[in-house]
Protein backbone atom coordinates (compact mmCIF):
# COMPACT_ATOMS: atom_id res chain seq x y z
CA UNK A 1 0.00 0.00 0.00
CA UNK A 2 2.71 2.51 -0.88
CA UNK A 3 1.73 6.11 -1.51
CA UNK A 4 2.30 7.29 -5.09
CA UNK A 5 0.54 10.67 -4.79
CA UNK A 6 0.51 13.35 -2.15
CA UNK A 7 -2.04 12.57 0.59
CA UNK A 8 -4.52 15.18 1.79
CA UNK A 9 -4.51 13.92 5.40
CA UNK A 10 -2.91 10.96 7.16
CA UNK A 11 -4.22 8.88 10.07
CA UNK A 12 -1.38 7.29 12.03
CA UNK A 13 -1.92 4.36 14.41
CA UNK A 14 -0.14 6.01 17.33
CA UNK A 15 1.05 4.27 20.50
CA UNK A 16 2.92 7.10 22.18
CA UNK A 17 6.19 5.17 22.06
CA UNK A 18 9.42 6.29 20.48
CA UNK A 19 8.71 4.52 17.18
CA UNK A 20 5.41 6.20 16.37
CA UNK A 21 6.57 9.57 17.74
CA UNK A 22 9.50 9.51 15.31
CA UNK A 23 7.18 8.37 12.53
CA UNK A 24 4.81 11.26 13.32
CA UNK A 25 7.59 13.78 12.69
CA UNK A 26 8.79 11.90 9.63
CA UNK A 27 5.33 11.95 8.06
CA UNK A 28 4.96 15.67 8.69
CA UNK A 29 8.38 16.53 7.31
CA UNK A 30 8.09 14.21 4.31
CA UNK A 31 4.53 14.93 3.15
CA UNK A 32 3.77 18.35 4.73
CA UNK A 33 0.21 17.29 5.42
CA UNK A 34 -1.89 17.08 8.61
CA UNK A 35 -1.34 13.89 10.61
CA UNK A 36 -4.16 12.62 12.83
CA UNK A 37 -2.97 10.49 15.76
CA UNK A 38 -5.28 7.53 16.36
CA UNK A 39 -4.93 5.73 19.69
CA UNK A 40 -6.81 2.47 20.37
CA UNK A 41 -7.53 1.50 23.96
CA UNK A 42 -7.31 -2.29 23.87
CA UNK A 43 -6.57 -2.58 27.59
CA UNK A 44 -2.84 -1.83 27.45
CA UNK A 45 -3.00 -0.13 30.88
CA UNK A 46 -1.25 3.06 29.78
CA UNK A 47 -2.00 6.71 30.52
CA UNK A 48 -4.00 7.49 27.38
CA UNK A 49 -4.42 11.14 28.31
CA UNK A 50 -0.64 11.51 28.51
CA UNK A 51 -0.30 9.73 25.16
CA UNK A 52 -2.80 12.11 23.59
CA UNK A 53 -0.91 15.11 24.98
CA UNK A 54 2.36 13.70 23.64
CA UNK A 55 0.81 13.32 20.20
CA UNK A 56 -0.31 16.94 20.27
CA UNK A 57 3.16 18.09 21.35
CA UNK A 58 4.66 16.02 18.54
CA UNK A 59 2.55 17.93 16.05
CA UNK A 60 -0.63 15.90 15.53
CA UNK A 61 -3.36 17.96 13.91
CA UNK A 62 -5.95 15.97 15.84
CA UNK A 63 -5.96 13.10 18.35
CA UNK A 64 -8.65 10.41 18.33
CA UNK A 65 -8.68 8.01 21.30
CA UNK A 66 -11.07 5.10 20.81
CA UNK A 67 -12.04 2.70 23.61
CA UNK A 68 -12.44 -0.69 21.92
CA UNK A 69 -11.95 -2.97 24.92
CA UNK A 70 -15.43 -4.46 24.94
CA UNK A 71 -15.42 -4.94 21.18
CA UNK A 72 -11.99 -6.57 21.39
CA UNK A 73 -13.09 -9.24 23.84
CA UNK A 74 -16.65 -9.72 22.53
CA UNK A 75 -15.96 -9.69 18.79
CA UNK A 76 -12.40 -11.03 18.56
CA UNK A 77 -11.23 -12.85 21.71
CA UNK A 78 -14.43 -14.78 22.39
CA UNK A 79 -14.97 -15.95 18.78
CA UNK A 80 -11.38 -17.25 18.78
CA UNK A 81 -12.04 -18.93 22.13
CA UNK A 82 -15.08 -20.71 20.67
CA UNK A 83 -12.78 -21.93 17.90
CA UNK A 84 -10.20 -22.96 20.52
CA UNK A 85 -7.73 -21.11 18.32
CA UNK A 86 -4.12 -21.79 19.34
CA UNK A 87 -1.29 -21.13 16.89
CA UNK A 88 1.25 -23.94 16.61
CA UNK A 89 -0.18 -25.55 19.71
CA UNK A 90 0.97 -22.80 22.06
CA UNK A 91 0.21 -19.16 21.15
CA UNK A 92 -3.23 -17.80 22.10
CA UNK A 93 -3.02 -15.05 19.45
CA UNK A 94 -3.17 -11.99 21.70
CA UNK A 95 -1.51 -9.56 19.28
CA UNK A 96 -2.92 -11.28 16.19
CA UNK A 97 -6.49 -10.68 17.43
CA UNK A 98 -5.91 -7.05 18.39
CA UNK A 99 -4.31 -5.83 15.16
CA UNK A 100 -7.33 -6.29 12.86
CA UNK A 101 -9.55 -4.44 15.34
CA UNK A 102 -7.06 -1.58 15.61
CA UNK A 103 -6.80 -1.38 11.82
CA UNK A 104 -10.59 -1.56 11.46
CA UNK A 105 -11.06 1.30 13.92
CA UNK A 106 -8.30 3.27 12.20
CA UNK A 107 -10.20 2.94 8.93
CA UNK A 108 -13.35 4.20 10.67
CA UNK A 109 -11.42 7.22 11.98
CA UNK A 110 -10.00 7.93 8.51
CA UNK A 111 -13.50 7.96 7.07
CA UNK A 112 -14.77 10.17 9.88
CA UNK A 113 -12.07 12.84 9.49
CA UNK A 114 -11.95 12.65 5.70
CA UNK A 115 -8.41 11.29 5.43
CA UNK A 116 -7.30 9.39 2.35
CA UNK A 117 -4.15 7.82 3.80
CA UNK A 118 -3.28 5.59 6.76
CA UNK A 119 0.02 4.61 8.34
CA UNK A 120 1.34 2.42 11.15
CA UNK A 121 4.62 1.83 12.92
CA UNK A 122 5.05 -1.88 12.20
CA UNK A 123 8.30 -3.06 10.66
CA UNK A 124 8.30 -4.86 7.32
CA UNK A 125 10.29 -7.68 8.90
CA UNK A 126 7.62 -8.54 11.42
CA UNK A 127 4.03 -9.78 11.35
CA UNK A 128 2.02 -6.69 12.16
CA UNK A 129 2.62 -4.88 8.88
CA UNK A 130 0.85 -7.76 7.13
CA UNK A 131 -2.01 -7.73 9.63
CA UNK A 132 -2.57 -3.98 9.34
CA UNK A 133 -2.34 -3.79 5.58
CA UNK A 134 -4.45 -6.85 4.82
CA UNK A 135 -7.19 -5.29 6.94
CA UNK A 136 -6.85 -1.97 5.11
CA UNK A 137 -7.18 -3.75 1.77
CA UNK A 138 -10.18 -5.75 2.92
CA UNK A 139 -12.13 -2.91 4.53
CA UNK A 140 -11.00 0.19 2.62
CA UNK A 141 -9.08 -0.55 -0.58
CA UNK A 142 -9.40 3.10 -1.62
CA UNK A 143 -7.17 4.23 1.25
CA UNK A 144 -3.48 4.72 0.56
CA UNK A 145 -0.79 3.43 2.90
CA UNK A 146 2.63 4.82 3.74
CA UNK A 147 5.61 2.55 4.44
CA UNK A 148 7.75 3.97 7.22
CA UNK A 149 11.44 3.70 8.12
CA UNK A 150 12.62 1.46 10.94
CA UNK A 151 13.60 3.16 14.18
CA UNK A 152 15.77 2.60 17.22
CA UNK A 153 16.39 -0.96 18.44
CA UNK A 154 15.18 -1.68 21.98
CA UNK A 155 16.29 -4.37 24.47
CA UNK A 156 13.00 -6.12 23.64
CA UNK A 157 9.62 -4.97 22.37
CA UNK A 158 6.41 -5.19 24.38
CA UNK A 159 2.85 -5.38 23.13
CA UNK A 160 0.13 -5.39 25.74
CA UNK A 161 -3.63 -5.60 25.54
CA UNK A 162 -6.50 -7.01 27.56
CA UNK A 163 -5.74 -10.57 26.45
CA UNK A 164 -1.97 -10.72 26.87
CA UNK A 165 1.43 -9.10 27.07
CA UNK A 166 4.03 -10.17 24.52
CA UNK A 167 7.79 -9.73 24.41
CA UNK A 168 10.14 -10.29 21.48
CA UNK A 169 13.34 -9.08 19.88
CA UNK A 170 16.50 -7.73 21.42
CA UNK A 171 17.92 -9.92 24.17
CA UNK A 172 15.15 -12.47 23.58
CA UNK A 173 16.42 -13.28 20.10
CA UNK A 174 18.77 -15.85 21.63
CA UNK A 175 16.41 -18.84 22.17
CA UNK A 176 18.78 -20.25 24.80
CA UNK A 177 18.60 -17.08 26.94
CA UNK A 178 16.06 -17.21 29.78
CA UNK A 179 13.81 -14.13 29.91
CA UNK A 180 14.73 -11.68 32.68
CA UNK A 181 12.49 -12.17 35.74
CA UNK A 182 11.55 -8.48 35.92
CA UNK A 183 10.21 -8.47 32.36
CA UNK A 184 6.79 -9.92 33.16
CA UNK A 185 3.87 -7.56 33.73
CA UNK A 186 0.77 -9.72 34.22
CA UNK A 187 1.90 -12.76 36.19
CA UNK A 188 3.99 -13.60 39.23
CA UNK A 189 6.55 -16.36 38.89
CA UNK A 190 4.85 -19.69 39.67
CA UNK A 191 7.28 -20.39 42.51
CA UNK A 192 6.28 -17.06 44.09
CA UNK A 193 2.53 -17.67 43.79
CA UNK A 194 0.45 -18.28 46.94
CA UNK A 195 0.87 -21.60 48.74
CA UNK A 196 -2.91 -22.10 48.86
CA UNK A 197 -4.98 -22.77 45.73
CA UNK A 198 -7.71 -20.48 44.43
CA UNK A 199 -10.97 -22.11 43.34
CA UNK A 200 -13.22 -20.40 40.80
CA UNK A 201 -16.28 -21.30 38.73
CA UNK A 202 -16.90 -19.98 35.21
CA UNK A 203 -20.32 -20.04 33.55
CA UNK A 204 -20.66 -20.32 29.77
CA UNK A 205 -23.61 -19.76 27.46
CA UNK A 206 -23.25 -21.20 23.94
CA UNK A 207 -19.47 -21.20 24.27
CA UNK A 208 -19.26 -17.63 25.61
CA UNK A 209 -18.06 -17.02 29.19
CA UNK A 210 -20.59 -14.88 31.02
CA UNK A 211 -19.95 -15.14 34.78
CA UNK A 212 -17.34 -15.91 37.43
CA UNK A 213 -18.49 -17.44 40.72
CA UNK A 214 -22.08 -16.61 39.82
CA UNK A 215 -21.42 -12.92 39.15
CA UNK A 216 -22.14 -11.74 35.60
CA UNK A 217 -19.56 -9.52 33.90
CA UNK A 218 -19.23 -7.69 30.61
CA UNK A 219 -16.74 -9.37 28.26
CA UNK A 220 -13.90 -6.96 29.05
CA UNK A 221 -14.56 -6.98 32.80
CA UNK A 222 -14.68 -10.78 32.85
CA UNK A 223 -11.32 -11.11 31.13
CA UNK A 224 -9.80 -8.41 33.32
CA UNK A 225 -10.99 -10.26 36.44
CA UNK A 226 -9.56 -13.56 35.23
CA UNK A 227 -6.27 -11.87 34.36
CA UNK A 228 -5.95 -10.76 37.97
CA UNK A 229 -6.92 -14.13 39.50
CA UNK A 230 -4.75 -16.19 37.14
CA UNK A 231 -1.86 -13.73 37.20
CA UNK A 232 -1.73 -13.85 41.00
CA UNK A 233 -1.32 -17.62 40.71
CA UNK A 234 1.43 -17.53 38.09
CA UNK A 235 -0.68 -18.90 35.23
CA UNK A 236 -0.28 -18.17 31.54
CA UNK A 237 3.43 -17.80 30.71
CA UNK A 238 4.64 -19.18 27.38
CA UNK A 239 8.08 -19.11 25.75
CA UNK A 240 8.05 -20.36 22.16
CA UNK A 241 9.75 -20.16 18.77
CA UNK A 242 7.09 -19.60 16.14
CA UNK A 243 6.93 -19.53 12.35
CA UNK A 244 6.21 -16.06 11.03
CA UNK A 245 4.08 -15.55 7.93
CA UNK A 246 6.98 -13.76 6.22
CA UNK A 247 9.08 -16.92 6.29
CA UNK A 248 11.39 -16.73 9.30
CA UNK A 249 11.26 -18.15 12.79
CA UNK A 250 11.04 -15.83 15.79
CA UNK A 251 10.95 -16.23 19.52
CA UNK A 252 8.00 -14.86 21.44
CA UNK A 253 7.42 -14.78 25.19
CA UNK A 254 3.80 -14.33 26.19
CA UNK A 255 1.66 -13.82 29.28
CA UNK A 256 -1.99 -14.75 28.76
CA UNK A 257 -3.34 -15.46 32.25
CA UNK A 258 -7.09 -15.04 31.80
CA UNK A 259 -7.05 -16.44 28.28
CA UNK A 260 -5.26 -19.59 29.43
CA UNK A 261 -7.90 -20.21 32.09
CA UNK A 262 -10.72 -19.63 29.61
CA UNK A 263 -9.29 -22.07 27.08
CA UNK A 264 -8.92 -24.80 29.70
CA UNK A 265 -12.41 -24.20 31.08
CA UNK A 266 -13.99 -24.04 27.63
CA UNK A 267 -12.37 -27.31 26.57
CA UNK A 268 -13.59 -28.98 29.77
CA UNK A 269 -17.18 -27.91 29.15
CA UNK A 270 -17.00 -29.07 25.54
CA UNK A 271 -15.93 -32.50 26.78
CA UNK A 272 -19.41 -33.12 28.17
CA UNK A 273 -21.53 -31.11 25.72
CA UNK A 274 -20.05 -31.63 22.23
CA UNK A 275 -20.79 -34.68 20.12
CA UNK A 276 -17.65 -36.72 19.46
CA UNK A 277 -17.60 -36.29 15.68
CA UNK A 278 -18.47 -32.59 15.89
CA UNK A 279 -15.59 -32.08 18.33
CA UNK A 280 -13.16 -33.96 16.11
CA UNK A 281 -14.16 -31.95 13.03
CA UNK A 282 -13.88 -28.68 14.97
CA UNK A 283 -10.47 -29.71 16.27
CA UNK A 284 -9.33 -30.44 12.73
CA UNK A 285 -10.17 -26.82 11.84
CA UNK A 286 -8.11 -25.30 14.67
CA UNK A 287 -4.74 -25.17 12.85
CA UNK A 288 -6.25 -23.47 9.77
CA UNK A 289 -8.33 -21.02 11.82
CA UNK A 290 -5.35 -20.09 13.99
CA UNK A 291 -3.11 -19.72 10.95
CA UNK A 292 -5.59 -17.36 9.29
CA UNK A 293 -5.75 -15.18 12.39
CA UNK A 294 -1.98 -15.22 12.90
CA UNK A 295 -1.33 -14.28 9.28
CA UNK A 296 -3.75 -11.35 9.31
CA UNK A 297 -6.78 -12.79 7.52
CA UNK A 298 -9.36 -12.08 10.24
CA UNK A 299 -11.76 -10.40 7.81
CA UNK A 300 -11.30 -13.03 5.09
CA UNK A 301 -14.31 -15.00 3.79
CA UNK A 302 -12.68 -18.30 4.74
CA UNK A 303 -12.31 -17.26 8.40
CA UNK A 304 -15.95 -16.13 8.42
CA UNK A 305 -16.99 -19.49 6.96
CA UNK A 306 -15.06 -21.40 9.62
CA UNK A 307 -16.53 -19.19 12.35
CA UNK A 308 -20.09 -19.90 11.20
CA UNK A 309 -19.51 -23.65 11.38
CA UNK A 310 -17.78 -23.40 14.75
CA UNK A 311 -20.49 -21.22 16.27
CA UNK A 312 -23.15 -23.68 15.12
CA UNK A 313 -21.29 -26.37 17.08
CA UNK A 314 -21.21 -24.16 20.18
CA UNK A 315 -24.98 -23.90 20.69
CA UNK A 316 -25.04 -26.51 23.46
CA UNK A 317 -21.75 -25.51 25.13
CA UNK A 318 -23.59 -24.11 28.13
CA UNK A 319 -22.78 -24.88 31.75
CA UNK A 320 -20.28 -24.35 34.55
CA UNK A 321 -16.66 -25.37 35.05
CA UNK A 322 -14.87 -25.38 38.41
CA UNK A 323 -11.13 -24.74 38.36
CA UNK A 324 -8.23 -24.89 40.79
CA UNK A 325 -5.52 -22.27 40.27
CA UNK A 326 -2.23 -23.12 41.91
CA UNK A 327 1.39 -22.13 41.24
CA UNK A 328 1.23 -21.86 37.47
CA UNK A 329 -1.32 -24.64 37.04
CA UNK A 330 -4.96 -24.41 36.07
CA UNK A 331 -6.69 -27.69 36.92
CA UNK A 332 -10.25 -28.66 36.03
CA UNK A 333 -11.92 -30.11 39.11
CA UNK A 334 -15.56 -30.09 38.03
CA UNK A 335 -17.90 -29.51 35.12
CA UNK A 336 -21.68 -29.61 34.74
CA UNK A 337 -24.29 -28.74 32.13
CA UNK A 338 -28.01 -29.10 31.50
CA UNK A 339 -26.94 -29.97 27.94
CA UNK A 340 -24.53 -32.68 29.01
CA UNK A 341 -24.07 -35.80 26.88
CA UNK A 342 -22.35 -37.53 29.78
CA UNK A 343 -24.71 -40.12 31.30
CA UNK A 344 -23.87 -42.11 34.43
CA UNK A 345 -26.30 -44.85 33.41
CA UNK A 346 -24.42 -45.31 30.12
CA UNK A 347 -20.83 -45.27 31.38
CA UNK A 348 -21.23 -47.48 34.45
CA UNK A 349 -19.38 -50.80 34.41
CA UNK A 350 -22.25 -52.37 36.34
CA UNK A 351 -25.31 -53.95 34.77
CA UNK A 352 -27.48 -51.45 32.90
CA UNK A 353 -30.51 -51.33 30.61
CA UNK A 354 -29.13 -49.13 27.84
CA UNK A 355 -25.99 -50.91 26.65
CA UNK A 356 -25.57 -54.57 25.79
CA UNK A 357 -21.92 -55.39 26.31
CA UNK A 358 -22.17 -58.35 23.94
CA UNK A 359 -22.63 -55.78 21.13
CA UNK A 360 -18.95 -54.95 21.55
CA UNK A 361 -17.98 -58.31 20.02
CA UNK A 362 -19.55 -57.53 16.64
CA UNK A 363 -18.37 -53.92 16.82
CA UNK A 364 -14.78 -55.05 17.26
CA UNK A 365 -15.02 -57.68 14.51
CA UNK A 366 -16.37 -55.15 11.98
CA UNK A 367 -13.82 -52.48 12.84
CA UNK A 368 -11.01 -55.04 12.74
CA UNK A 369 -12.06 -56.57 9.42
CA UNK A 370 -9.72 -54.45 7.28
CA UNK A 371 -6.83 -55.25 9.63
CA UNK A 372 -7.61 -58.96 9.37
CA UNK A 373 -7.75 -58.86 5.55
CA UNK A 374 -4.43 -57.00 5.43
CA UNK A 375 -2.82 -59.57 7.70
CA UNK A 376 -4.15 -62.44 5.53
CA UNK A 377 -2.63 -60.80 2.45
CA UNK A 378 0.73 -60.48 4.15
CA UNK A 379 0.60 -64.13 5.23
CA UNK A 380 -0.16 -65.17 1.63
CA UNK A 381 3.01 -63.48 0.37
CA UNK A 382 5.29 -64.93 3.02
N, C-alpha and C positions, 0 to 999 in steps of 0.2 A: 504493500500500500504506500509506495513512495510518492511524495508530492512532486508534480511536474509543472504546476502553476502556482502563482502566489495565492496563499489562502486569505480569506477575508477576516477570519477569526479562528483561533485554535482553542480546543478544550484539552487540557493536560490532566491525566490521572496523577494527582499530586499526593504524595505521602508525607511531606514535610521533612524527609530525610535529605542527606547531602546530594544524592543522585538527582532527585527530581527538582531540587532547588537550583542546582547547576543547569539542568535541562531547561528550567524556566527562563533563566537568563540567556541561554543559548538560543532558544526559540525567538525571544524578543530581539536579540541582536542580529539573528540571521534573517528573519522574515519581516521584522518591523511591523508586526501586527499585534492586536490585543490577544492576550493569553488568559483564558479563564481557568482557574485552578479548581478542579473537581476532587473532592475528598469523600470517600465512601467509608461510613462507619460500619464495619463488619465485626465489631467487637474486639478491636485490637488494643483496647485499654490504654489509649493515648489521650493527651489533652488536645482535643479537636479545636478548641477555641484558640489555643496557642499556635496550632498548625495553620489555622485560617489567618491569624495575624502575621505569621511568618510569610505566608504566601503573598499577602498584601505588601509587606515590606520588600519582598523580592520582586515586586512589580506586577502582580496579577491584576488584570483589569476588573476582575470579579472573582469571588470565591463562592462555590456552591458545595455545602456540606450536606450529604444525604445519608440519613439513618436507614440502613437496609438490613439490620440485624434480624428482624422477624422474617423478612422475605428470604434471607440467606438460609435460615434453619428450616423454615416451612417448605420452601420451593426448591431447595437444592440439597441440603443435608438429609432431610427426611426421605425424599425420593431415593437418594443413593443408599440410605439405610435399608429401605424396603427391598432394594436390589441386592443388599448385602455386598455392596461394591467395595472390593479391596484390590488394589493394584499389586500385582506380583506377590500375592499372598500376604502382604504386610502393610502396605501404605493405605490409610483411610481417606486419602484424597482431599485433605484440608485445603491446600492452596488451589488445587485443580478445580474444586467446587466454587471457590470464591471468585476466581478470575472472570468467568463468564458473567456473573452477576455484576461485578464492578464494570466490566466493559458494556454490558447492557444498560446500566444506569448512566454511564458516561455518554452513550448514544442518546439517551433521553435528554440529558442536559444539553448536548449539542443541538438537538432539535429545538429545545426550549429557548436557547439564547441566540439561535440563528447562525451557529457556527457551521462551517463546511469542512473542518479539518479536526482530527483527533490525534493525540500523541500519548505515549506512555514511557516509562523509564526502564522497561525490560530489555535486557541484553539479547542480542541475536544468537548468542551461544547457549542460552538457557531454554526453558520451556514456556515461560510466560508470554514472550513475544508471540508465539504461535497461538496461545489461548486468547490473547487480546485480539489479534488481527483476524483470526477465524470468526470470532464473534462479530467484529465490525462488518466483515464481508457478508455474514449471514443476515444480520439485522439492518444494516444500513450501507449497502454497497456503493451508494452515491458519495459517502464521506471519504475524504482523502486522509491518508496517514503519513506521519513524518517519522522516518528512522532517526534515531538519536545516537550521539557518540557515547562510548563507554566512559565511565567515570572512575573515581578513586577506588582501589581495592581495599576491602575491609578484612579484619581478622576472620570473620565469618558473617554471613548475611542472615537476617532474621525476618520471617514473615509470620505475623500473628493474626488470628481472627478468633471468632467464637468457637470454632471447632478444634483448632490446634495452634501450636507454635512450631515452626520449622526452622532448621538451622542447616546451612550448607556453605561450601566454599572455604577459602582461607585455610586455617589450620585443620579443618575437617577433611580436606582433600586427601590426606593420608589415611587410608582405610584401616591402618593398624593403630592409629593414634586414638586413644580413648577421649571422648569429649570432656572438656573441663567441667568439674562439678558445679561451678557457679554459673554455668551457661543457662541452665533450665529455669523456666519462668512459671510453669503451671503445676509442676509436680515436685514433691519432696523425693529424695532418694529412698527406695524401698526399705533399706536398712535403717533409715531414720523415721519411718512411718510409725504410728502408734502401735503399741504391743497388744492392744485389744481390737478385735475386728469390728467393723461397722456393717450392720445389716440394713438393707433397703429393699423396698418393693417398688417395681415400676409397672404401671398399667399401660396397656396398648389397646388401641381401637383400629382395626383394619391395618395393622402394621405400623401405626403411628403412635409414638409414645405421648401420653397425655397427662400422666400424673406420677408423682413420687410419694410413696407412703400415704396414698389416699388424697393428697392435695393436688388439685389441678393447676397446671402452669401453662403460660403461653409457650410456643416453641423455643424462643430465645431464652426465656427465663428457666425453662426446664433444662436446657443444655448448660446454661450457666451454673445452675445448682449442682448438676452432676459433675461438672468440671471441678467444683470446689470439693465435693465429697470424695471423688476419685483421686484428685490431686493430693489431698491430705493423706491418702493411703498409698501414694507412690505408684499409681496405676497409669499406664498409657505411654510409656517411653518405648521408642523404636529406633534402632540404628540399622540402616540398610544401604546397600548399593543397588541402585535401580537403573533401568534402561530408559534413557531419555528418548523422546520422539525424534530428536534431531540426529540420533545415531551413536551417541556416546554413553558411557556409563557415568553415573555420578553418585556420590554418597549423600544421603540425607538423614538427619537426625530429627525425630518428630516427638512431640508430646500431644497426645490426643486422649486426655483422661475421660471426659464424658462420653466421647464417641466410642471409645473402647468398651465401656460398660454397656452402652446401648446396643452395640453389635452382638455382644455376648448374650444379653437379655433377649434380644430379638430372635436370635438363632434358637435359644432355648424354647421360646414360645412357639416358634414354627415347628419344633420337633413333635409337638402334640397336636398341632392344628392343621398342618399341611399334609395333603396326600403324598404318598411316597413318590409317585411318578412326577407329580407337579414339582415337588422339591428338587428332584434330580434334574429335571429340565431347567428349572430356574438356576440351579447351581451351575449348569453347563453354560449359562449365559453370563455368569459373573465376569470371567476374564475379558470378554468382548465389551461388556458394559463399562467395566473399569478402565479398559484401554481407551475407549472413546472419550471418557471424561478426562483422563490423564492427558490425552493428546489434544484436547481443546474442542472436541466436537459435541459439547453439551446441547447445542441447539440444532443438531443434525437430525434429519428425518429417521435415521436408523436408531438413534438413542431414544427418540420419542416412541418409535415402534416397540422397542424393548421395554420401555417404561410402561406402556399400556398393557402388555402381556403380564409383566411382573405385578402391576397393581391389581389386575384381575385375580391373580393368585393370592393376594393379600387380604381378600375380603373377610376371611374367617380367622385371620391372625389377631384375635382379640382375647385378652386375658391379662393375667398378672404373673410376674416373675419375681422371685425373692433371691437376693444376691448377698454374698458375703465378701466384703472388701477388706483385704488384709495384706499389708506389706508387698505391694506390687501385684497382687493376685486378685482377680475377680472371679469368684466361684458361684456357680448356680446351685442353690440349695432348695429350690422349690419352683414349681410352675403349675398354673391351673387355668382352665378356660371353660366357658359354657359351650364352646365350639370344639372341644377336645375330641380327637379321634382315638385317644388312648382309653381302652376299656379293660378294667380289672377282670371282668368275667371272660374276656377273650385271652388274656395273656397268662392267666393262672396255669400252673403246672398240675393242678388238681383236676378232678373230673369236672366237666362242664357240659352244657347243653348246646353250645354254639360252634364247637370245633371238634370234628372227628379225627383223632390223631392217626387213624389208619389211612386217612386221605394222603398223608405225607408220603406213603410208600409209592403210590402212583405218581405223585408230584415229582418225587426224586427220579423215578424211572424215566419220565418224559423229559425232564430237564437234563438228564444224563445221557439221553439217547445219542446225541451227536458225538459225545465223548466216547461212547461205546463203539460206534461205527468207525470212528477215527482209529481207535485202538485195534479193531479187527483188521482194518486196512494195513496198519503197520505190521501186525502179526503175519499177514499174508505175504508180505515182501521180505520177511526175515529168512 
